[in-house]
Amino acid sequence: MNVRMLKAKRVEKNLRQKDLAAALGITEKAMCHKECSSENKFKAEEMLTLVKQLDLSFAEFDAIFFNHELTKCLRRTQKLTKNGAG
């Protein structure tokens, strides 16, 4: 997980950890722990809430939470489909 990018988006939107914690229904301490961990500690529904709260594009979402792995997977799938293997 790209913790720097997550924090940068939060700061860009003028939101505090306290604000996101409230949106997620977790404590500020839990939010701090999740935001500061290089491992993705967010549940799927929490990630979707963050997408809305931070107005993340798909590329930003993928970069922050999945290190661009979703995009890589989509490209491989599209390439296979284009070549008739899928």
Backbone as numpy.savetxt, mean C-alpha at the origin, in Angstrom:
# Nx Ny Nz CAx CAy CAz Cx Cy Cz
7.76 -3.94 2.08 6.91 -2.77 2.08 7.80 -1.53 2.08
7.41 -0.54 1.31 8.18 0.69 1.21 7.66 1.68 2.26
8.28 1.64 3.45 7.82 2.48 4.55 8.05 3.96 4.28
9.12 4.27 3.59 9.40 5.69 3.28 8.32 6.28 2.38
7.93 5.52 1.38 6.91 6.00 0.46 5.55 6.14 1.15
5.23 5.19 2.03 3.97 5.27 2.77 3.95 6.52 3.63
5.02 6.76 4.36 5.08 7.96 5.21 5.03 9.22 4.37
5.74 9.24 3.25 5.75 10.41 2.37 4.35 10.73 1.86
3.59 9.71 1.48 2.21 9.94 1.01 1.33 10.46 2.15
1.53 9.94 3.35 0.75 10.41 4.49 1.05 11.88 4.77
2.32 12.24 4.76 2.74 13.62 5.00 2.23 14.53 3.87
2.33 14.06 2.64 1.84 14.82 1.48 0.36 15.17 1.62
-0.40 14.26 2.20 -1.85 14.47 2.38 -2.18 15.18 3.70
-1.13 15.64 4.40 -1.29 16.34 5.68 -2.06 15.50 6.70
-1.77 14.21 6.73 -2.40 13.32 7.69 -1.37 12.87 8.72
-1.83 12.67 9.93 -0.98 12.15 11.00 -1.25 10.66 11.15
-0.34 9.97 11.81 -0.57 8.55 12.09 -1.87 8.40 12.86
-2.16 9.34 13.73 -3.39 9.33 14.52 -4.62 9.33 13.61
-4.57 10.12 12.53 -5.68 10.20 11.58 -5.91 8.86 10.88
-4.81 8.26 10.41 -4.94 6.97 9.72 -5.34 5.87 10.69
-4.84 5.93 11.91 -5.23 4.94 12.92 -6.74 4.98 13.14
-7.29 6.18 13.23 -8.74 6.33 13.42 -9.50 5.76 12.23
-9.02 6.03 11.02 -9.68 5.52 9.81 -9.63 3.99 9.76
-8.55 3.42 10.28 -8.39 1.96 10.27 -9.02 1.28 11.47
-9.39 2.07 12.47 -9.96 1.49 13.68 -8.93 0.78 14.56
-7.70 1.31 14.54 -6.63 0.74 15.36 -6.04 1.85 16.23
-5.19 1.47 17.17 -4.56 2.47 18.02 -3.45 3.19 17.26
-3.09 4.35 17.76 -1.98 5.10 17.16 -0.68 4.30 17.26
-0.50 3.60 18.37 0.69 2.76 18.56 0.74 1.65 17.51
-0.40 1.02 17.25 -0.46 -0.04 16.23 -0.15 0.53 14.85
-0.67 1.72 14.57 -0.40 2.36 13.28 1.08 2.66 13.14
1.69 3.17 14.19 3.12 3.46 14.16 3.91 2.18 13.88
3.55 1.11 14.55 4.24 -0.17 14.35 4.09 -0.66 12.91
2.88 -0.57 12.37 2.64 -1.02 11.00 3.36 -0.15 9.99
3.34 1.17 10.21 3.97 2.09 9.25 5.49 1.99 9.29
6.05 1.65 10.43 7.51 1.62 10.58 8.12 0.26 10.28
7.30 -0.75 10.05 7.81 -2.10 9.79 8.06 -2.29 8.30
9.22 -2.83 7.98 9.52 -3.08 6.56 8.70 -4.25 6.02
8.15 -5.08 6.92 7.24 -6.15 6.49 5.84 -5.57 6.42
5.06 -6.02 5.46 3.70 -5.52 5.33 2.84 -6.14 6.43
2.48 -5.33 7.41 1.67 -5.79 8.54 0.20 -5.44 8.37
-0.16 -4.82 7.25 -1.53 -4.38 7.03 -2.39 -5.52 6.49
-3.60 -5.62 7.00 -4.59 -6.56 6.47 -5.11 -6.00 5.15
-5.70 -6.86 4.33 -6.21 -6.43 3.02 -7.18 -5.27 3.14
-8.14 -5.35 4.07 -9.12 -4.27 4.22 -8.46 -2.98 4.70
-7.38 -3.10 5.48 -6.65 -1.90 5.91 -5.94 -1.25 4.73
-5.37 -2.08 3.86 -4.70 -1.53 2.68 -5.70 -0.79 1.80
-6.90 -1.34 1.64 -7.92 -0.67 0.83 -8.33 0.66 1.45
-8.43 0.70 2.77 -8.74 1.96 3.46 -7.63 2.97 3.23
-6.38 2.53 3.29 -5.26 3.44 3.05 -5.24 3.95 1.62
-5.61 3.10 0.67 -5.70 3.53 -0.73 -6.65 4.72 -0.83
-7.79 4.62 -0.16 -8.78 5.70 -0.20 -8.30 6.92 0.57
-7.78 6.72 1.77 -7.35 7.83 2.61 -6.19 8.61 1.98
-5.29 7.90 1.33 -4.10 8.53 0.74 -4.25 8.80 -0.75
-5.40 8.42 -1.32 -5.67 8.61 -2.74 -4.54 8.02 -3.59
-4.23 6.75 -3.34 -3.13 6.09 -4.03 -3.55 5.58 -5.40
-2.67 5.75 -6.36 -2.86 5.13 -7.67 -2.50 3.65 -7.54
-2.82 2.86 -8.57 -2.44 1.45 -8.54 -0.92 1.32 -8.43
-0.20 2.14 -9.19 1.27 2.07 -9.17 1.82 2.38 -7.78
1.25 3.38 -7.11 1.69 3.72 -5.76 1.37 2.60 -4.78
0.16 2.06 -4.89 -0.27 0.94 -4.04 0.69 -0.23 -4.20
0.98 -0.58 -5.44 1.88 -1.69 -5.75 3.28 -1.42 -5.21
3.77 -0.20 -5.40 5.11 0.15 -4.94 5.21 0.11 -3.41
4.21 0.65 -2.74 4.25 0.72 -1.27 4.11 -0.66 -0.64
3.11 -1.40 -1.04 2.78 -2.64 -0.33 3.38 -3.91 -0.95
3.72 -3.89 -2.23 4.14 -5.12 -2.91 5.45 -5.01 -3.69
6.18 -3.91 -3.52 7.47 -3.75 -4.18 7.38 -4.02 -5.69
6.31 -3.54 -6.29 6.06 -3.64 -7.74 5.77 -5.07 -8.22
5.56 -6.01 -7.33 5.33 -7.40 -7.73 4.00 -7.59 -8.47
2.97 -6.81 -8.12 1.69 -6.93 -8.83 1.85 -6.53 -10.29
2.57 -5.44 -10.53 2.80 -4.98 -11.90 3.60 -6.01 -12.68
4.61 -6.59 -12.06 5.41 -7.61 -12.73 4.55 -8.82 -13.10
3.69 -9.22 -12.19 2.79 -10.35 -12.44 1.83 -10.05 -13.58
1.26 -8.85 -13.57 0.35 -8.45 -14.65 1.05 -8.45 -16.00
2.27 -7.95 -16.03 3.02 -7.92 -17.29 3.30 -9.32 -17.81
3.66 -10.23 -16.91 3.91 -11.63 -17.32 2.63 -12.25 -17.86
1.52 -12.00 -17.18 0.23 -12.54 -17.61 -0.17 -11.99 -18.97
0.00 -10.68 -19.15 -0.33 -10.06 -20.43 0.55 -10.60 -21.54
1.82 -10.82 -21.25 2.74 -11.35 -22.24 2.34 -12.77 -22.64
1.98 -13.58 -21.64 1.54 -14.95 -21.93 0.26 -14.96 -22.74
-0.68 -14.10 -22.37 -1.96 -14.01 -23.09 -1.73 -13.56 -24.53
-0.86 -12.58 -24.69 -0.55 -12.05 -26.02 0.09 -13.13 -26.90
0.89 -13.98 -26.28 1.57 -15.04 -27.03 0.72 -16.30 -27.17
-0.52 -16.25 -26.69 -1.43 -17.37 -26.85 -1.25 -18.49 -25.86
-0.50 -18.26 -24.80 -0.26 -19.32 -23.82 -1.23 -19.23 -22.66
-2.13 -18.29 -22.64 -3.01 -18.14 -21.49 -4.39 -18.04 -21.93
